[in-house]
Amino acid sequence: MAIEDDVLVIGGGLAGAMAALSAADANEDARVRLVTYKQSTLRHASGLIDVLGYAPDGVSASNASGGSSDSSDVNGPLTDPFDVLDDMPEGHPYERVGSEAVREGLALFDEVVGDAYAGAHTETNALVPTHGGTVKPTARYPVSTAAGLASDDRDALLVGFETLPDFDAPLAAAHLEAAGVPFSARGVTIPFPGIVRDDAKVTRYAHLLDRDEPVTTGAGETGAREALATTVADHLAGESRVGLPAVLGDEHAAAVRADLADALGVDVFEVPMGPPSLPGIRLEDRLFEALEDADVRVTSGVPVIDYETADASRSATGTGATATDGGTAGDDRIDHVVVDRNGTEIPHRAEQYVLATGGLVGKGVRSERDRVFEPIFDCYVPHAADRYDWFVDDVFGEQPYARFGLAPDRELRPLDADDEPEFSNLRAAGAVLGGYDFAAEKSGAGVSIATGYVAGRRAAEEVGR
Ligand SMILES: Cc1cc2nc3c(=O)[nH]c(=O)nc-3n(C[C@H](O)[C@H](O)[C@H](O)COP(=O)(O)OP(=O)(O)OC[C@H]3O[C@@H](n4cnc5c(N)ncnc54)[C@H](O)[C@@H]3O)c2cc1C
């Protein structure tokens, strides 16, 4: 017996979650399901929602801050991504969906995250200091980072922990000052009360503060929040804000920050860290709560491994014409996909499908010695035949592999080698799409939100037609 839904989203990262939420929002009668396998990149990402920090090559970035307006090789940081979103190169995901869809996707994201995120009041990028002391142009940022913005001219004390070497606060402060921020930054490194092990997980710091566990310091036994505030207070020298690594609580992060700020008498902010990322984990939690609220059925921990078209002429493993040859033999409508639940193959049937399985990092796109491919439907992934053309020697150069992914039409249906939709009822969203370099452009979350929004909406609108 197949499990039946109207819209089936494959992949539980930002793109898949947004696609499922958008489908549920567009058609409240539609039965929407999200099937996902392993952890998504949200747990590695900073939790910042970058829409576009740097324009792709060839796009005039006259609004770049710090660059001359007539210099075409100045790509950013962009002050306002929307100034260039209508000029994106053909095939870029933003060009496919259009700038209005970016706005609408962000509006849905804002609704979902509520007051956990800031930045919705303007289309201008905010500049958020990160753990390396760089300043990141970003469209939405966790409210925990808000007091740290680089546009704020209040002096800042950055505090790192001896047992958390990923954040070198004195170095980060020096980098910020060298970058010309309009405030003075100073960094210190302190022990974290209650933690002595170098290999403590970031969640250990967060839970100590969440539960305000008793810890013993030279001053005796107190709650972890008070102990941390007391240790930091010894280093304050007139600064009116303090930045700490983003480990300040998980479930009770707002209360932890408020208690620290009260005790110190200054604003407290988090500095986004590398993986694993608590702001990313908090965002993932929020998205999955929203999926539950929207009655989206979620099936986690299981991979989609196969599919079959209505007349069984195409499948990833079966006989008949396969997608490998870009052929469209038989019916090009996906009838069902196959989910592997502990070795048992369960068919899942839906009217519409959204593929949001991630890129090369998330394994939604894979590469072997001589080919780059999409492993579930074997959708066409444009790439040079010669693998030596997949990268350039200059490590700082534009790397072709960074843009590998599916090429969709404006409905976000993946196209085959002849520019025809692979399937009439399959759309794709997020990092599985090609044509953009999220790391260079700082556009990862923005593309996932905009394309997830469009793919989910279009899929839901097709239900019952
Ligand atoms: C280290 C790192 C840091 C980043 N930092 C930032 C940042 O600061 N700001 C920003 O805007 N962006 C950042 N990004 C980019 C951003 O995280 C991604 O571009 C974006 O979130 C991709 O989301 P996605 O949903 O498309 O894919 P993913 O997050 O990769 O999710 C794909 C999901 O699909 C599931 N899946 C895969 N195959 C199957 C299958 N066969 N069956 C079922 N499920 C499957 C995976 O298990 C996973 O859960 C970062 C990315 C990385 C890797």
The ligand as a Tripos MOL2 file, in Angstrom:
@<TRIPOS>MOLECULE
LIG
   53    58     1     0     0
SMALL
NO_CHARGES

@<TRIPOS>ATOM
      1 C1         29.2390   25.0960    6.4130 C.3       1 LIG1
      2 C2         28.1370   25.9080    5.7810 C.ar      1 LIG1
      3 C3         27.9000   27.2000    6.2340 C.ar      1 LIG1
      4 C4         26.9010   27.9760    5.6470 C.ar      1 LIG1
      5 N1         26.6870   29.2430    6.1160 N.ar      1 LIG1
      6 C5         25.6900   29.9800    5.5960 C.ar      1 LIG1
      7 C6         25.4180   31.2880    6.0770 C.ar      1 LIG1
      8 O1         26.0910   31.7890    6.9770 O.2       1 LIG1
      9 N2         24.3980   31.9860    5.5110 N.ar      1 LIG1
     10 C7         23.6330   31.4690    4.5010 C.ar      1 LIG1
     11 O2         22.7240   32.1470    4.0240 O.2       1 LIG1
     12 N3         23.8670   30.2400    4.0060 N.ar      1 LIG1
     13 C8         24.8750   29.4920    4.5380 C.ar      1 LIG1
     14 N4         25.1230   28.2310    4.0520 N.ar      1 LIG1
     15 C9         24.3460   27.7520    2.9220 C.3       1 LIG1
     16 C10        23.0010   27.2370    3.3240 C.3       1 LIG1
     17 O3         23.0530   26.4740    4.5040 O.3       1 LIG1
     18 C11        22.5190   26.3530    2.2030 C.3       1 LIG1
     19 O4         22.7120   26.9650    0.9570 O.3       1 LIG1
     20 C12        21.0780   26.1090    2.2650 C.3       1 LIG1
     21 O5         20.5430   26.1200    3.5400 O.3       1 LIG1
     22 C13        20.8130   24.7940    1.5700 C.3       1 LIG1
     23 O6         19.6130   24.2630    2.0150 O.3       1 LIG1
     24 P1         18.9420   23.0490    1.3050 P.3       1 LIG1
     25 O7         17.6850   22.8190    2.0550 O.co2     1 LIG1
     26 O8         18.8780   23.2620   -0.1440 O.co2     1 LIG1
     27 O9         19.9640   21.8070    1.4970 O.3       1 LIG1
     28 P2         20.4940   21.0450    2.7730 P.3       1 LIG1
     29 O10        20.6050   21.9300    3.9370 O.co2     1 LIG1
     30 O11        21.7250   20.3250    2.3060 O.co2     1 LIG1
     31 O12        19.3660   19.9870    3.1030 O.3       1 LIG1
     32 C14        19.1140   18.8870    2.2760 C.3       1 LIG1
     33 C15        18.3320   17.8540    3.0610 C.3       1 LIG1
     34 O13        17.9190   16.8320    2.1700 O.3       1 LIG1
     35 C16        18.1240   15.5710    2.7750 C.3       1 LIG1
     36 N5         18.2820   14.5550    1.7460 N.ar      1 LIG1
     37 C17        19.3150   14.3970    0.8690 C.ar      1 LIG1
     38 N6         19.0960   13.3070    0.1090 N.ar      1 LIG1
     39 C18        17.9090   12.7790    0.5050 C.ar      1 LIG1
     40 C19        17.1680   11.6410    0.1080 C.ar      1 LIG1
     41 N7         17.5790   10.8360   -0.8770 N.pl3     1 LIG1
     42 N8         15.9920   11.3790    0.7210 N.ar      1 LIG1
     43 C20        15.5260   12.1780    1.7200 C.ar      1 LIG1
     44 N9         16.2210   13.2830    2.1490 N.ar      1 LIG1
     45 C21        17.3870   13.5690    1.5450 C.ar      1 LIG1
     46 C22        19.4030   15.7760    3.5730 C.3       1 LIG1
     47 O14        19.5460   14.7560    4.5360 O.3       1 LIG1
     48 C23        19.1550   17.1700    4.1540 C.3       1 LIG1
     49 O15        18.3860   17.0910    5.3320 O.3       1 LIG1
     50 C24        26.1230   27.4430    4.6070 C.ar      1 LIG1
     51 C25        26.3550   26.1300    4.1560 C.ar      1 LIG1
     52 C26        27.3470   25.3730    4.7250 C.ar      1 LIG1
     53 C27        27.5770   23.9840    4.2040 C.3       1 LIG1
@<TRIPOS>BOND
     1     1     2 1
     2     2     3 ar
     3     2    52 ar
     4     3     4 ar
     5     4     5 ar
     6     4    50 ar
     7     5     6 ar
     8     6     7 ar
     9     6    13 1
    10     7     8 2
    11     7     9 ar
    12     9    10 ar
    13    10    11 2
    14    10    12 ar
    15    12    13 ar
    16    13    14 ar
    17    14    15 1
    18    14    50 ar
    19    15    16 1
    20    16    17 1
    21    16    18 1
    22    18    19 1
    23    18    20 1
    24    20    21 1
    25    20    22 1
    26    22    23 1
    27    23    24 1
    28    24    25 2
    29    24    26 1
    30    24    27 1
    31    27    28 1
    32    28    29 2
    33    28    30 1
    34    28    31 1
    35    31    32 1
    36    32    33 1
    37    33    34 1
    38    33    48 1
    39    34    35 1
    40    35    36 1
    41    35    46 1
    42    36    37 ar
    43    36    45 ar
    44    37    38 ar
    45    38    39 ar
    46    39    40 ar
    47    39    45 ar
    48    40    41 1
    49    40    42 ar
    50    42    43 ar
    51    43    44 ar
    52    44    45 ar
    53    46    47 1
    54    46    48 1
    55    48    49 1
    56    50    51 ar
    57    51    52 ar
    58    52    53 1
@<TRIPOS>SUBSTRUCTURE
     1 LIG1         1 GROUP 0 **** ****
